[in-house]
Each structure stands twice: as structure tokens, then as C-alpha cells.
């Protein structure tokens, strides 16, 4: 790897010489580098998933000679939409942040759908090379705001939008989602990198145990650990099977490096009924519920969670444009989802109260329009 300068906006944070980090502003380093010092791993983690079909088309359309992760991110100075970090060669004294940050994306359709017309464009800088994740997606600039547009089956799109609506109804800090034709879109929650998003992999790489993650988050303050506990409750409620170290994290002040909060809850397309209708109505051996119960027993934190009624859920479901398939003996899928979520909510409440003291607010009528 060539020697590099690591910057945040136009502030020089570190020099990378022979793969080693010479930190100039330790408090401004990415948390991953503060923890591990592994610059190549940090850069590679910012690369588009090479297993996505459209990412291979994208690299070919951009005429990338070297298609490994490191070469991919360096082709765009390792810049992303969701933070202000970037790199440039050690001897480059002229390139500025304004030169590398993204203000247009001409390859959004190619990244999202493999659009053949996009394939024939001249190469240009695109945030798609640092758009991570396994689903076909793209960044699109809409009225000056970046939105993530994501493809999926109706069950996945239905689940993600309903989960967003439930999270908003329950006053959780959820990332914004909305329908976008045959796709779903989510607004960039860093608001054009006014703050930096750092994935949990930067703090606790390879850790999936809730208790170990809470311990890793404790140095950042009680508010962040409480938000994480609420996220674990929410994941248990909506059956988010795919919470991993790259789809949650923290937000940092890009000028000071201070950790401000847990990032809004996002990425729920492998949850609820995205992979089919649950075959059992018993939750006694439910792994997500039991893991959450173990967590609050350990932390001894009493958390206050609003509750929904069946009428609340029916109102939320009514506004979703995608229809669930009739299959596996489920003849009224939307009502199945309502009943199933009500059952999970009640079981969660009972288990948590026995474990320590989840205190639920009584359901009441609210305007969900």
C-alpha cells in the first residue's frame, strides 16, 4: 500500500507510512483505527460488497483495472456519504475535501438495477464504490439530500417500512424510510455528513453478544447504552434477525471526535415477515426475546417503552403500498402480522417484567397519520 495522508474534511488527522499510523490528532482518528491501528482493514471495510452482481458491473463500467477492496476505495479517496474521512497520497499537497466529496452520482441506476444505459457512460466519481452492504442499492441525491434507495421483494419492503412506522409510533430514534416506486428509500441520517457515522465494528469487532456490546459502549455514556438496550428491545419485537456490527453504530462530532449518540435504528429488511410467516405462535424459546431478557437482567435497567394496540397497527399497515403474498396457509397476511406483533409485544412485556422491570406505558389512541 502506498503512503497516505488521512484527513477529516480538510484537517490532517494522521500519516500512513509503510502501513503504520503516525497520528497527529488521536482524538479525531476513526474509532476503528483507535482500537486496532489496522489501516488496510479499515479501508477495505469501506468498499462496496464485491459479491453484489451490480457492484461487479459498476467496477467494469468505471474501468477499474484492480478490483480488490483496497484499490476500489482508493479510486475515490476512500470517501463515503456518511462520514468526512478520506485519504490521499502522502505527496499530494493540492487535493482538498471539496475535490473528493460527492456532489453527483451518475451510476445510481447501474448500482441499483444494473441499468444498461448507465453502463455506457464515461467513468466519473461515484459514492457507489463505498456503498457497503449485501443488497442491491444506490445513493441518490434528491433536492440536495442524499437518500439510500434499496431493492427488495415485497415482503422485505413491507417489513422495513412497517418497522420504521412502528419505531416512529413508539418514539424510537429510527432512520427515515419511505416508498419510492418499486423500491424503498432511506434518508442519510448524517444529513450530508454533518456528523460521522461509525459502525459498531469500530468499537467491538466480531462481537454479537448483547452484554459484551453494552460493556464496550459504556465508555461513551449511559445515554448511549440505554439507546442500545432500546434497540435490542425493538429488534426482539420486530424479529430483526440480522443485527450485526455494520448496521448499527454511533454518531460522532466530525470536528472534535466526540461520540454524540447511538445512530438511528436502521436496516430492518431481514426482519418480521421478510423471510416468510412464522410457523409458531409460541415465544418461549424465542432467541431474540430471551437474549433481550438476559440483557436487562444483567444491566438492571428499567426502561420505559410505549405500547401499541391492534387498531394502532392496523392504521400503520394500511398506509403500506406493498401487499404481502397469500401462502403457507396464511389467507389474511396483514391481519396475521398485526396479531403476531401483538403477541410478541405482550410476551416481551411479561418476560421483561419478570427479569427486572421493563415498565410499559399503557396503549392509548393516537393519531398515526
Buried (B, 14 or more C-beta within 10 A) or exposed (E): EEEBBBBBBEEEBBBBEEEEBEBBBEEBBBBBBBBBBBBEBBBBBBBBBEEBEBBBBBBEBBEBEEBEBBBBBBBBBBBBBBBBBBBBEEEEEEBEBEEBBBEEBBBBBBBBBBBEEBBEBEEEBBBBBBBBBEBBBBBBBEEEEBBBBBBBEBBBBBBBBBBBBBBBBBEBBBBBBEBBEEBBBBBBBBEBBEBBBBBBBBBBBEBEEBBEBBBBBEEBEEEBBBBBBBBBBBBBBBBBBBBEBBBBBBBBEBEEBEBBBBBBBBBBBBBBBBBEBBEEEEBEEBEBBBBBBBBBBBBEBEBEBBBBBEEBBBBBBEEBEBEBBEEEEBEEBBBBBBBBBBBBBEBBBBBBBEBBBBEBEEBEEEEBE
